Amino acid sequence: MSLSQSRETVLSALFTLFSSVVFSSPVSGKTGFVSVSRRLKLWSDVPKTDRPALFMVCHGETSLYRAENLPAYQKLNVRLFVYTDSADTSQIPDTDISVILDAIDAALSPGPGEQRFTLGGLVSHCRVDGEILRDPGDIDHDGLIIVPISVTLT
């Protein structure tokens, strides 16, 4: 197997990208993520004052083949876990989730004239890939978003 970029180089670049996301409107009074980490934490370990919080993890990857006589390439299965505080009953918690997802989508948008987002040329593809879990926290005031990101290394 020969990768043009190491897994860690790619994951570090992706984490840097998501760490600097700016929301189009404030979420709980914040314009970006208050706390970020590549180590997933339990809700109970993230104070509401540290939310919205972003945790990026890569808990799986898939080896893919173009042909039998060619080496495998890797698809990293990254998950973004976002925790929000929806205790303010004057707000609609689902609105915050939409704002955050719009910011994540914007971060993964291809640049002008590009067909796909390549993380600055580090990867072949980087995109949201699969069902997004949206739990606005209407009842318990703990919002959760889980976003599956697919990153194809060649």
N, C-alpha and C positions, 0 to 999 in steps of 0.2 A: 504494500500500500504506500503510495506516495501522495502526500497532500501538499498543495502549493503554499498553504498557510497552516500553522499549527492550530489545534483546537483552542488552546489557551489564548493565542493572539486574537482569534475570532471572538471568543466569548468575552474577553476583556474589552474589545472594541464595541461589541454589542451592549455590554453593561454601561460603558461610558455614554453611549448614545441615549439609552433609556434614562440614565441618571440625570441628564440635562434637559429632559422634556419640559416644555413650558405649556401650561394649560391656556386655552383661549379665554377662559373666565375662571375666577377663583373657585376652588373646591375647599370647603371649610375654611375659607379665608386665605388659602395658600395658592400660589400660582405654579407650583411644581411639587415634586415629591419631597416630603420633609425628611424621611429616612429611606435609605436604599442599602441593599446588601445582596451579596450572592449566596448568602446562607439563609435559608428559610427559617422563619420564626413562627411560633404559635401566636394567635391573636392575643392571648393573655400576656405575652411577653412584649407586646408593642403598645405602649401607652397611647391613649387617644390623642395626646398632644404631639405625637410623632407621626400622625397620619395626615394626609395619605402617605402610605408606605409602599415601597416597591421591593419585591424580592425576586431575583432572577435565578433560576436553577436549570441545570441540564441533567436530567435524570435518565436519559436514554439517547441512543443513536442507532441508525440503521445503515448497514452496508448495502450499497446498490451497485449494479453492474450494467454497463452499456452493451457489453459483449463478453463472451466466455474468455477470450484471449486478452482482455483489457483489465487493468487493476480496478479494484473497487473504489468507489468514492463514497463519502460519508454524508449522511443527513443527520444533523444534530436536532434533537427534539427538546427545545427550550420551553420552559413555562414561566410566565410572569404571574406572580401572585401580588395583587394589589389589595391593601386593606384601607378602608375608609371609615370615617366616623359620621354616622347619620343621626346623631342625637338631636340636632336642631330640627324641631318639629315644624318650623316655619318654612323649611326647604323640602323639596322633593328629592329623596335620595337617588333615584334613578337618573336624575339630571346630572349629578356629579359623576356617575358611572359613564354616561354618554360623553361628558367633557374629557374624561381621562382616556376613554377609548379613541376619541377623535385625535387626541394628542399622540397616542401610540401609533395610530394609522398614519398621521402626518410624518412622524419620525421615520417610518418605513416606506415613505413614498419615493419613487424613483426621481432623480433629478431631471432637469430639462433635457429632452432628447434621449433619455434612457428608457429602455423597455422594461427593466426590472431593477429592484433595489439590490445592490451588490456590496453594501457596507464599505463603500469607497474602493471597490475592486478586490476586496479580500475574499469574497465568496461568489459563487455562481448565482445563488438566490437567497433571499432573506425575506420572509413574509409571514403574516398571520396565516395559519393553516389548521383549520378545524373549528370545532364549536367552542365559543367563548361562554364561560360560566359567568352569569351576572346575578349577584345576590345583593340587592340594595340595602339590606339591613333594616327593612321597614319595622320589624318587630323587636329585634335585639339591639339595634343601633350599631351593629358591626357589619359594614359592607365588605363584600369580597368580589373580586374579579379574577378569573384565571384565564389567561390568554395563551394559547398554544402558538409558538413561533417555530417555523421550520427553517433551518439554515443548511444549505447545500454547499459542501466543500468539494472542490475538484482539484 
